[in-house]
Amino acid sequence: MPTILGQNQYGKAENRVVKITRDGDTHHIRDLNVSVALSGDLDEVHYSGSNAHVLPTDTTKNTVYAFAKEHGIDSPEDFGIRLARHFVTSQEPIGRARIRVSEYAWERIATSDANSRFIGADEVRHSFVRQGQETRTAQITFDGTDWEVLSGLSGLTVLNSTHSEFWGYIKDRYTTLQEDYDRILATEVTGVWRHNWVDSEQRPPNWNKSYAQTKKHLLQAFAETYSLSLQQTLYQMGARVINSRAEIDEIRFSMPNKHHFRVDLEPFDISNAAADGAVYYAADRPYGLIEGTVLRDGAESRIPVDLTNL
């Protein structure tokens, strides 16, 4: 049977880029993992092997490093926009570029005062420790006309030690889970949100401020929601972001329920009630996986259902 070529793309994945900016004795660090995917007029390379329309993946790698040096890195979104624009506008066969960026955050190490026998804080502004809260992510897609910017985070682990219940659910012959009116609610948040900036003629958001404020709102919603289900908490987190950030039209979460079960101490004649400060064991698997999208009214859902593919 005859065959035809379907969707295809190529590029260089996971280019690790560490950019040090020196402001006198004070240094700043941006640590990125950048993946480039290009598509366009590439049928012939698949059918005949002709590379006439192929920009080598090694060239895309070199471009990433060159742009980090020549333009700096203000934010993952801004860096990805620069790269996507370059690949689409400088290479005629390339009609679409997708740039994925993960940023690993560092914070400056606090040092002792200058009066100690060690090097003091006034003299050390170049030492950092990796922040462990989350990985910041971005995906930028450009087709020569329109932009799509998805920002996000992964690995953000949060926990409420109370103000969470779970009861009133369906029960059948296989149900053994006991209703709980005071439980630990914990999850590891993966979130992706879509900006409504699509036209380069419009002024783009302040990407760093937008990220910081979005993270703040989803954390506050997690902390301030008296939760009867993780689904309810997920919706409140998304609604808080949409209602607080005008530049965001859609946000999607993937949130595993990191179960904490009260240990049964009755065989030892020991009460383990939540109100008394209970002891729990943390189960890593299996786990409930709660996923969902929150949209601005009238907005179209465009974030992929499976966030692991971003």
PEHU-V46390 format. One record per residue. N is the residue number from 1. NEAR is the number of other ideal C-beta (glycine too) atoms within 12 Angstrom. D_FIRST is the distance of its C-alpha to the first C-alpha in whole Angstrom. Layout:
BEGIN
n: <N;N>
near: <NEAR;NEAR>
d_first: <D_FIRST;D_FIRST>
END
This chain:
BEGIN
n: <1;2;3;4;5;6;7;8;9;10;11;12;13;14;15;16;17;18;19;20;21;22;23;24;25;26;27;28;29;30;31;32;33;34;35;36;37;38;39;40;41;42;43;44;45;46;47;48;49;50;51;52;53;54;55;56;57;58;59;60;61;62;63;64;65;66;67;68;69;70;71;72;73;74;75;76;77;78;79;80;81;82;83;84;85;86;87;88;89;90;91;92;93;94;95;96;97;98;99;100;101;102;103;104;105;106;107;108;109;110;111;112;113;114;115;116;117;118;119;120;121;122;123;124;125;126;127;128;129;130;131;132;133;134;135;136;137;138;139;140;141;142;143;144;145;146;147;148;149;150;151;152;153;154;155;156;157;158;159;160;161;162;163;164;165;166;167;168;169;170;171;172;173;174;175;176;177;178;179;180;181;182;183;184;185;186;187;188;189;190;191;192;193;194;195;196;197;198;199;200;201;202;203;204;205;206;207;208;209;210;211;212;213;214;215;216;217;218;219;220;221;222;223;224;225;226;227;228;229;230;231;232;233;234;235;236;237;238;239;240;241;242;243;244;245;246;247;248;249;250;251;252;253;254;255;256;257;258;259;260;261;262;263;264;265;266;267;268;269;270;271;272;273;274;275;276;277;278;279;280;281;282;283;284;285;286;287;288;289;290;291;292;293;294;295;296;297;298;299;300;301;302;303;304;305;306;307;308;309;310>
near: <3;4;7;10;16;10;14;21;29;30;34;29;22;18;30;21;35;24;28;20;19;13;12;10;14;18;20;23;29;32;26;38;27;42;34;45;33;39;33;29;21;30;20;17;23;21;13;13;12;14;16;15;24;28;31;18;23;16;24;34;24;20;35;39;25;19;33;32;18;16;24;21;34;25;30;41;41;34;41;46;38;34;47;45;29;28;40;32;20;20;28;14;25;34;24;33;40;38;46;39;45;33;38;29;29;24;16;19;18;13;20;16;14;13;12;13;8;14;18;15;20;15;18;21;23;21;21;23;14;18;20;13;20;28;30;41;39;42;38;44;38;35;23;22;16;20;34;35;45;39;48;42;42;28;24;33;22;36;26;26;17;21;21;31;24;27;17;11;16;9;12;8;6;7;10;9;17;14;15;26;19;25;31;30;36;31;37;27;42;36;46;43;51;42;39;29;31;24;15;21;10;14;10;28;29;20;33;24;18;34;39;21;24;41;35;22;29;44;29;21;33;37;23;17;28;19;36;22;26;37;25;24;39;37;30;30;42;41;27;30;44;31;23;23;33;16;30;38;31;34;48;39;41;34;38;29;35;30;27;28;25;27;19;16;16;11;8;10;8;14;16;20;16;23;11;12;13;23;19;24;16;18;18;14;11;10;20;23;23;29;29;30;31;35;25;25;11;10;20;15;18;24;36;21;16;13;28;14;15;32>
d_first: <0;4;7;10;13;15;19;21;24;26;30;33;34;37;40;43;46;49;52;55;57;61;64;67;67;65;61;58;55;51;49;45;42;39;36;34;30;29;26;26;24;22;19;20;21;18;16;19;21;24;27;28;28;28;32;32;33;36;37;36;38;41;41;42;45;46;46;48;50;51;50;51;50;51;49;45;44;46;45;41;42;43;40;37;39;40;36;35;38;38;35;33;29;30;30;30;32;33;36;37;40;42;46;48;52;55;59;62;64;67;70;74;76;78;81;80;80;76;74;74;72;73;72;69;66;63;62;60;58;55;55;53;53;49;46;46;42;41;38;38;35;35;33;36;37;37;38;38;40;40;43;43;45;44;46;49;51;54;56;58;61;62;61;58;58;55;56;56;52;51;52;51;51;49;51;54;54;57;58;59;62;62;59;58;55;53;49;47;46;43;43;41;42;41;44;44;44;41;43;45;47;49;51;49;50;52;50;52;54;52;50;54;55;51;52;56;55;52;55;57;56;55;58;60;58;59;56;56;52;50;48;51;52;48;48;52;51;48;50;53;51;50;53;55;52;51;49;47;44;42;43;41;42;41;44;44;48;50;51;55;57;61;62;63;67;69;69;71;73;72;71;68;68;66;69;71;68;66;64;60;58;54;51;48;46;44;45;44;42;43;41;41;41;44;44;46;47;44;42;38;37;35;35;32;33;33;35;34;31;34>
END
